[in-house]
């Protein structure tokens, strides 16, 4: 039984979502997406830079589930920022996916001051204007950002006609980015967690192993459930059918407040890039 999260424009997002980062294009990706949908996922996340949009689209078609029953996300890559480039990039993404609309489109990374100096905010806003146009034309049901911290979001929100519905950030036990999460949740922007397992770095954590034994669940299931209990939408990924199914089995237990606080106290390193220093 999938859980749902309502966005600030009324659109309903199923959770957890099925991620496809680093899932190889071709048969591996097609099979993973098809299997995920067959196991019950109704939310699939990809991005132009992943290079697998065509395979994601094929996996969706092979699943036999109607497009209208699925929540499909893609993201604008950094080289396509700006108004006109964004419009062209969106057309390529939906053509590669074989669909005529997206349920969610995200700016993958903010333009930062390290790369663009004082023009960074202007570039993010220019890109967002294109997002608003596509949204208002009905080709995207919801729009948002990814890897935006409050200081990236604030200038955009100040001038936006349409407020972002989602911010997808790195979020996992040991690395919670609480300032960004609180900022978004206070403004009715849904937070999504990419890499909720810390790209596997948490799977051998003794605290999580012990808690998993206590609750009768795997470390991965504990982490996914922990994310959801923070009112954050996890994006989980695997190409192994048994793990794809296992990552959905997170609705039959509740982590106690005490144990949530124990997991909250964990510390670990960032596994992805820093949005303020990323130069790609």
PEBEL-V64717 format. One record per backbone hydrogen bond with DSSP energy under -1.0 kcal/mol. CO is the residue of the C=O (numbers start at 1). NH is the residue of the N-H. Records with the same first field share a line. If there is no record, write none. Layout:
CO=NH / NH
This chain:
3=15
5=13
7=10
11=7
13=5
15=3
17=236
18=45
20=23
26=30
27=31
28=32
29=33
30=34
31=35
32=36
33=37
34=38
35=39
36=41
42=71
43=18
44=73
47=50
48=51
52=56
53=57
54=58
55=59
56=60
57=61
58=62
59=63
66=69
67=70
71=44
72=103 / 104
73=46
74=106
75=48
76=108
77=80
78=81
82=86
83=87
84=88
85=89
86=90
87=91
88=92
89=93
90=94
91=95
92=96
93=97
94=99
102=141
104=74
105=144
106=76
107=146
112=116
113=117
116=119
117=120
119=123
120=124
121=125
122=126
123=127
124=128
125=129
126=130
127=131
128=132
129=133
130=134
131=135
132=136
133=137
134=139
135=138
139=102
142=105
143=165
144=107
145=168
149=152 / 153
150=154
153=157
154=158
156=160
165=190
166=145
167=192
168=147
169=194
172=175
174=268
175=172
177=181
178=182
179=183
180=184
181=185
182=186
184=187 / 189
185=188
190=167
191=233
192=169
193=235
194=171
195=198
197=202
198=201
200=203
202=205
205=209
206=210
207=211
208=212
209=213
210=214
211=215
212=216 / 217
218=222
219=223
220=224
221=225
222=226
223=227
224=228
225=229
227=230 / 232
228=231
233=193
234=17
236=19
240=244
241=245
242=246
243=247
245=248
246=249
248=250
256=260
257=261
258=262
259=263
260=264
261=265
263=266
274=277 / 278
